[in-house]
Amino acid sequence: MRKVWRLAAVCISVLMLGGCGGQEETVKLTTDTSGVKVEMQLEAKGDTIHTMTQTSTVEVGELTDEQKTLVEDEIKKAEANFADIKGAEYTYEFGDTELKETITIDMTDSDSLDQLSSKNLLPIQGSTSKISLKATRTNLEEQGWTVVE
């Protein structure tokens, strides 16, 4: 009988610890490279990222019409790259003074992550079955990203 109680206590402890590790967490990071301001929001349950949203903003007010046309061509290419990927959404707003791109990715869809990785749209090291919040945050901070508190 004692063995049964010990086993039950261990099972309950494991379940309680598992439940604690599954809390929702959102981490926001930012970087500014060559005039492109990038903000990333990682949403996770426990250590597993389930949604990533990246917003990039570029000032375009000083660009010539020819440069704006080149930027629009690149936007069309990006839009086409993301179009056939089920778990990814690419949107943009091209105004007179700024371009804002937003990419939202379902990080739980391994097939989509494999497609994004194969197209070099999302650098992934290791398995795509579970993307670690802790490892991603550490990697981004090592690359100069800043966590927004």
C-alpha positions as CSV (number, residue, x, y, z in Angstrom):
1,M,0.0,0.0,0.0
2,R,2.9,2.4,0.8
3,K,4.3,1.8,-2.7
4,V,1.0,2.8,-4.2
5,W,0.9,6.0,-2.2
6,R,4.5,6.8,-3.0
7,L,3.8,6.2,-6.7
8,A,0.7,8.4,-6.5
9,A,2.7,11.2,-4.8
10,V,5.4,11.0,-7.4
11,C,2.8,11.1,-10.2
12,I,1.1,14.1,-8.6
13,S,4.4,15.9,-8.2
14,V,5.4,15.3,-11.8
15,L,2.0,16.6,-13.0
16,M,2.3,19.7,-10.8
17,L,5.8,20.4,-12.1
18,G,4.6,19.9,-15.7
19,G,1.7,22.2,-15.2
20,C,4.0,25.0,-13.8
21,G,6.3,24.7,-16.8
22,G,3.4,25.2,-19.2
23,Q,2.6,28.9,-18.5
24,E,2.2,31.4,-21.3
25,E,5.1,33.8,-21.7
26,T,5.7,36.6,-24.2
27,V,9.2,37.9,-24.9
28,K,9.7,41.0,-27.0
29,L,13.1,41.8,-28.6
30,T,14.3,44.6,-30.8
31,T,17.3,45.5,-33.0
32,D,18.2,48.3,-35.3
33,T,20.5,47.4,-38.2
34,S,21.4,49.7,-41.1
35,G,18.3,51.9,-40.5
36,V,15.9,48.9,-40.3
37,K,14.1,48.7,-37.0
38,V,13.0,45.1,-36.2
39,E,10.7,44.1,-33.4
40,M,10.1,40.4,-32.6
41,Q,7.5,39.0,-30.3
42,L,7.8,35.4,-29.2
43,E,4.8,33.8,-27.6
44,A,5.4,30.5,-25.8
45,K,3.9,27.9,-23.5
46,G,6.6,26.8,-21.2
47,D,9.8,26.8,-23.2
48,T,8.0,26.0,-26.5
49,I,7.4,28.9,-28.9
50,H,4.0,28.7,-30.6
51,T,3.9,32.1,-32.4
52,M,6.5,34.5,-33.7
53,T,5.6,37.9,-35.0
54,Q,8.3,40.1,-36.6
55,T,7.7,43.7,-37.6
56,S,10.3,45.5,-39.7
57,T,10.1,49.3,-40.3
58,V,12.2,51.2,-42.8
59,E,12.2,54.9,-43.5
60,V,11.5,55.4,-47.2
61,G,10.7,59.1,-47.4
62,E,14.2,60.0,-48.8
63,L,14.2,57.3,-51.5
64,T,14.0,58.2,-55.1
65,D,11.1,56.9,-57.2
66,E,13.5,54.4,-58.8
67,Q,14.6,53.1,-55.4
68,K,11.0,52.8,-54.2
69,T,10.2,50.7,-57.3
70,L,13.2,48.4,-56.4
71,V,11.8,48.1,-52.9
72,E,8.3,47.3,-54.2
73,D,9.9,44.6,-56.4
74,E,11.6,43.0,-53.4
75,I,8.3,43.2,-51.4
76,K,6.5,41.3,-54.2
77,K,9.3,38.6,-54.1
78,A,8.9,38.3,-50.3
79,E,5.1,38.1,-50.6
80,A,5.5,35.3,-53.2
81,N,8.0,33.4,-51.0
82,F,5.5,33.3,-48.0
83,A,2.4,32.8,-50.1
84,D,2.5,29.0,-50.3
85,I,3.5,28.4,-46.7
86,K,0.4,27.5,-44.7
87,G,1.7,28.5,-41.2
88,A,3.1,31.9,-42.2
89,E,1.5,35.2,-43.0
90,Y,3.3,38.1,-44.7
91,T,1.7,41.6,-44.8
92,Y,3.1,45.0,-45.5
93,E,2.2,48.7,-45.6
94,F,4.1,50.9,-48.0
95,G,3.5,54.5,-47.1
96,D,5.1,57.8,-48.3
97,T,7.5,57.9,-45.4
98,E,7.9,54.3,-44.2
99,L,7.6,50.6,-45.1
100,K,6.3,48.3,-42.4
101,E,6.5,44.5,-43.0
102,T,4.9,42.0,-40.6
103,I,5.6,38.3,-40.6
104,T,3.6,36.0,-38.3
105,I,4.6,32.3,-38.1
106,D,2.9,29.4,-36.4
107,M,5.9,27.8,-34.8
108,T,4.1,24.6,-34.0
109,D,3.7,23.6,-37.6
110,S,6.8,21.6,-38.4
111,D,6.0,21.4,-42.2
112,S,5.8,25.2,-42.4
113,L,9.0,25.6,-40.4
114,D,10.8,23.1,-42.7
115,Q,9.6,25.1,-45.8
116,L,10.7,28.4,-44.2
117,S,14.1,26.9,-43.4
118,S,14.5,25.4,-46.8
119,K,13.8,28.8,-48.4
120,N,16.3,30.5,-46.0
121,L,13.4,32.6,-44.6
122,L,13.9,31.4,-41.1
123,P,17.2,30.2,-39.7
124,I,16.6,27.1,-37.6
125,Q,19.2,25.0,-35.9
126,G,18.2,21.4,-35.1
127,S,14.7,20.0,-35.0
128,T,11.6,21.9,-36.0
129,S,9.3,19.9,-33.7
130,K,9.9,22.2,-30.7
131,I,11.5,25.7,-30.9
132,S,12.9,26.6,-27.5
133,L,12.1,30.1,-26.2
134,K,15.2,30.1,-24.0
135,A,17.6,29.0,-26.7
136,T,16.1,31.5,-29.2
137,R,16.2,34.4,-26.8
138,T,19.9,33.6,-25.9
139,N,20.8,33.3,-29.6
140,L,19.1,36.6,-30.5
141,E,20.7,38.4,-27.5
142,E,24.2,37.1,-28.6
143,Q,23.5,38.6,-32.0
144,G,22.8,42.0,-30.5
145,W,19.1,42.0,-30.0
146,T,17.7,43.7,-26.9
147,V,14.9,42.3,-24.8
148,V,12.1,44.9,-24.3
149,E,10.9,44.7,-20.7
